[in-house]
Amino acid sequence: MVKFSSISLTLLIFIAIFPFAFSGCSKDSLTMNNSSTPEIPESKTEVSGKKFDGKTLVLTGSTTLLEVTNSWVEEFYKEYGGRITVNGGGSGEGIASLINGTTDIANSSRDIKDTEIQNAEENGIKILAIPVLYDGIAIVASQNIEVRELSIEQLSKIYTGEINSWSELGGPDKEIILFARDTNSGTGEYFLEEIIQMGKSKKENDYSQMTIRLNSNAEIVNNISDTDNCIGYIGLGFMKPDMNIISIKEEDLSQAVIPSVCTVKERIYPISRQLFIYVNEDNISEIARGYIDFILSEKGQDIGTEAGFVPVK
């Protein structure tokens, strides 16, 4: 039995989103390699062709990965069976759930924090980080805004409130309405550190108090489509052809680049990142191993590509 979010699927579909406390942790204990996919500790059984009927698997975390996770789980269930539950709630909640022992796999759109690793160690958990996809963060504006490109520095000034009118950017004399992700979002934290704080070089920077915080990519898409004078950011997989997508420059004199699978894959789009799953390295169940092997397989990576992400393999 698979629990998902989309009622239209023929399987039983349900997403439970639970309000967990966010915990923290030293990256010394983190098994992680940004250039390649880490090896999963060797399993004593063959995964290929094996059925997992009666075996349970719980996945919790990133809303950026939520839709593609639903697709992965649906296909995995068809081939291998099992009882799989998919929970949203954000990257922080997924990691906290892994540390608390209430999930098997944490989906995350950001790197795990030192405080989270420390907290995991205190709970006897050794975190294994597995990159599963690459993603780009698209900057989207309302249709009435004719600004076509922005630099990272300009984005930083917009979101701190230093730039508060579109007229300062060549647009209409209208106040900029800011949309951003909620405080438990990995995407929101990534945007804070890499854009607003400009790669942590300006750690004193923070979101303007005028920023409207939303729970998901879909909420940002819906609000921007319904409101003039807005700006927001969304994952690459949530882009639509009719959106007003702004090209981004690394620096003022750099060439502006539009977000796409191609520009993220070639590492030329400035706002791109790895997406991860985190597991307890010393306690990976047989069905969890099978699921990880599946999403890193050619079929699993193709599903990620179809969802608008870039494969890691």
C-alpha positions in Angstrom: 0.0 0.0 0.0 1.3 3.4 -1.0 0.2 6.6 0.7 0.4 9.7 -1.6 -1.0 13.2 -2.2 -2.8 12.9 -5.5 -6.3 11.4 -5.3 -6.3 10.7 -9.0 -3.8 7.9 -8.8 -5.2 4.4 -8.8 -3.2 3.6 -5.7 -4.3 4.9 -2.3 -2.7 8.3 -2.1 -2.1 10.5 0.9 0.4 12.9 2.1 0.6 13.5 5.9 2.3 16.8 6.9 3.1 16.8 10.6 4.5 19.8 12.6 7.8 18.4 14.0 10.2 20.5 16.0 13.4 21.3 14.1 16.6 19.9 15.6 20.1 20.6 15.0 24.1 18.8 14.7 29.5 18.4 13.2 29.8 17.8 9.6 32.7 15.5 10.5 30.3 12.7 10.9 28.5 13.3 7.6 29.3 10.9 4.9 29.1 13.0 1.8 30.7 13.5 -1.6 29.5 16.3 -3.8 31.2 15.0 -6.9 29.8 11.5 -6.9 27.0 9.4 -5.3 28.2 7.8 -2.1 28.1 4.0 -1.8 25.3 2.5 0.2 26.6 0.1 2.8 26.5 -3.4 1.2 23.3 -5.4 1.4 23.3 -9.1 2.0 20.3 -9.6 -0.3 19.5 -8.9 -4.0 17.2 -6.0 -4.5 16.5 -6.6 -8.2 13.2 -8.4 -8.7 12.5 -8.6 -4.9 9.1 -7.9 -3.6 8.7 -5.9 -0.4 5.1 -6.7 0.5 4.5 -6.1 4.2 7.7 -4.0 4.5 7.2 -0.4 5.6 9.0 2.7 4.4 8.5 6.3 5.6 9.8 9.4 3.7 9.6 12.9 5.1 10.7 16.4 4.2 11.4 18.7 1.3 8.3 20.0 -0.6 10.6 20.6 -3.5 11.1 16.9 -3.8 7.6 16.0 -2.9 6.1 15.6 -6.3 9.0 13.6 -7.8 9.0 11.5 -4.6 5.4 10.7 -5.3 6.3 9.6 -8.8 9.3 7.5 -7.6 7.2 5.8 -4.9 4.3 5.1 -7.3 6.7 3.3 -9.8 8.7 1.6 -7.0 5.4 0.3 -5.5 4.2 -1.1 -8.9 7.5 -3.1 -9.2 8.4 -4.0 -5.7 5.3 -3.5 -3.4 5.6 -2.4 0.2 3.8 0.0 2.5 5.1 3.4 1.8 4.1 6.7 3.4 5.2 10.1 2.0 5.2 13.1 4.3 5.9 16.7 3.4 6.6 19.5 5.8 10.0 20.8 4.6 13.6 19.8 4.7 14.0 20.8 8.4 11.1 18.6 9.4 12.5 15.7 7.4 15.9 15.8 9.1 14.3 16.3 12.5 12.2 13.2 11.9 15.2 11.2 10.9 17.0 12.2 14.1 13.9 11.5 16.1 13.5 8.1 14.6 10.0 8.8 13.0 11.1 8.5 9.4 13.4 6.2 7.4 14.5 8.7 4.8 14.7 12.5 5.0 14.2 14.4 1.7 16.1 17.7 1.7 16.7 20.6 -0.6 19.7 21.8 1.5 22.8 20.7 3.1 22.4 19.3 6.6 23.5 21.8 9.4 26.3 21.3 11.9 23.8 21.5 14.7 21.6 18.8 13.1 24.6 16.5 12.8 25.5 17.1 16.4 22.0 16.3 17.5 22.0 13.1 15.4 25.3 12.0 17.0 23.8 12.6 20.5 21.0 10.2 19.4 23.4 7.6 18.2 22.7 8.3 14.5 25.3 8.5 11.8 23.9 10.5 8.9 24.6 9.4 5.3 23.9 12.1 2.6 23.0 10.9 -0.8 22.7 13.4 -3.7 19.7 12.4 -5.9 19.1 15.3 -8.3 20.2 18.8 -9.2 17.8 21.7 -9.1 17.7 25.3 -10.2 15.8 28.0 -8.3 13.9 30.2 -10.8 13.1 33.9 -10.0 9.6 34.7 -11.1 7.8 38.0 -11.3 4.2 39.2 -11.9 3.2 39.5 -15.6 3.0 43.3 -15.3 6.7 43.5 -14.5 8.9 44.0 -17.5 12.3 43.7 -15.8 14.0 40.9 -17.7 17.2 40.3 -15.7 18.7 40.8 -12.3 22.1 40.2 -10.6 22.6 38.3 -7.4 23.4 41.5 -5.6 20.2 43.1 -6.8 18.2 40.1 -5.6 19.9 40.4 -2.2 19.0 44.1 -2.0 15.4 43.3 -3.0 14.9 40.7 -0.4 16.6 42.7 2.4 14.3 45.7 1.5 17.2 47.9 0.4 15.5 48.0 -3.0 11.8 48.3 -2.5 10.4 49.8 -5.8 10.4 48.3 -9.2 11.4 51.8 -10.6 14.9 51.3 -9.2 15.2 48.3 -11.5 13.7 49.9 -14.7 10.2 48.8 -13.9 7.0 50.6 -12.9 6.9 53.0 -9.9 5.3 50.3 -7.7 6.4 48.8 -4.4 7.9 45.3 -4.7 5.8 42.6 -3.1 8.1 39.9 -1.8 7.2 36.2 -1.6 9.5 33.6 -0.1 9.4 30.2 1.4 8.6 29.5 5.1 11.3 29.2 7.8 11.3 25.4 7.7 12.0 25.2 4.0 15.3 24.1 2.7 14.8 26.2 -0.4 14.2 29.3 1.9 17.3 28.6 3.8 19.4 28.1 0.7 18.1 31.3 -0.8 18.9 33.2 2.5 22.5 31.9 2.6 23.4 32.0 -1.1 21.4 35.0 -2.4 20.4 37.3 0.4 23.7 36.8 2.3 25.6 36.4 -1.0 27.2 33.1 -0.2 27.4 33.9 3.5 29.7 36.9 2.8 27.0 39.1 4.4 25.8 37.0 7.3 24.0 40.0 8.9 21.5 40.1 6.0 18.1 38.7 6.5 14.7 38.6 4.8 12.9 41.9 4.9 10.1 42.1 7.5 7.8 42.8 4.6 8.4 39.4 3.0 5.4 37.2 2.8 6.4 33.6 3.7 4.5 30.8 2.0 4.6 27.0 2.6 5.3 25.7 -0.9 6.4 26.3 -4.4 2.8 25.9 -5.5 1.6 28.7 -3.2 4.2 31.1 -4.6 3.2 30.2 -8.1 -0.5 30.8 -7.3 0.1 34.1 -5.5 2.3 35.6 -8.1 -0.2 34.7 -10.9 -3.0 36.4 -9.0 -1.1 39.6 -7.8 0.7 42.5 -9.6 4.2 43.8 -8.7 5.4 40.6 -7.0 8.6 38.6 -7.1 9.3 35.1 -5.7 11.4 32.0 -6.2 10.4 28.5 -7.1 12.1 25.2 -7.9 12.9 24.4 -11.5 10.3 21.7 -11.6 7.5 24.2 -10.9 8.2 26.5 -13.9 5.4 26.9 -16.4 5.7 28.3 -20.0 3.5 31.3 -19.3 5.5 32.5 -16.3 7.5 35.7 -16.2 10.9 34.1 -15.5 13.8 36.6 -14.8 17.3 35.8 -16.1 20.0 35.9 -13.5 23.5 37.4 -13.6 26.3 36.2 -11.3 27.7 39.7 -11.2 26.6 43.0 -12.7 28.8 42.6 -15.8 28.1 38.9 -16.2 25.8 37.5 -19.0 22.3 36.9 -17.8 21.2 33.2 -17.8 17.7 31.8 -17.9 17.0 28.8 -15.6 16.5 25.5 -17.5 17.5 21.9 -17.3 20.3 22.6 -19.8 21.8 25.6 -17.9 21.6 23.8 -14.5 23.2 20.7 -16.0 26.0 22.7 -17.5 26.5 24.6 -14.2 26.1 28.0 -15.8 22.9 29.1 -14.1 23.9 30.9 -10.9 21.2 29.7 -8.6 21.4 25.9 -8.6 22.0 23.2 -6.0 22.0 19.5 -5.1 19.0 17.8 -3.7 19.6 15.0 -1.1 18.1 12.2 0.8 19.5 11.5 4.3 19.5 8.2 6.0 20.8 6.6 9.2 23.9 4.8 7.8 23.8 2.1 10.5 20.1 1.4 10.1 19.1 1.2 6.4 16.2 -1.3 6.0 16.1 -3.7 3.0 13.2 -1.8 1.5 15.0 1.6 2.0 18.0 0.1 0.2 15.8 -1.0 -2.7 14.1 2.4 -2.9 17.5 4.2 -3.0 18.8 1.9 -5.7 15.7 2.6 -7.7 15.8 6.4 -7.6 19.5 6.3 -8.6 18.8 3.9 -11.4 18.4 5.0 -15.0 14.6 4.7 -14.6 14.5 6.7 -11.4 16.7 9.4 -12.8 14.5 9.6 -15.9 11.5 10.2 -13.6 13.5 13.1 -12.0 14.2 14.5 -15.5 10.6 14.3 -16.4 9.7 16.2 -13.2 12.0 19.1 -14.3 15.1 18.3 -12.4 18.6 17.4 -13.6 20.0 13.8 -13.0 23.1 13.3 -10.8 24.0 10.2 -12.8 
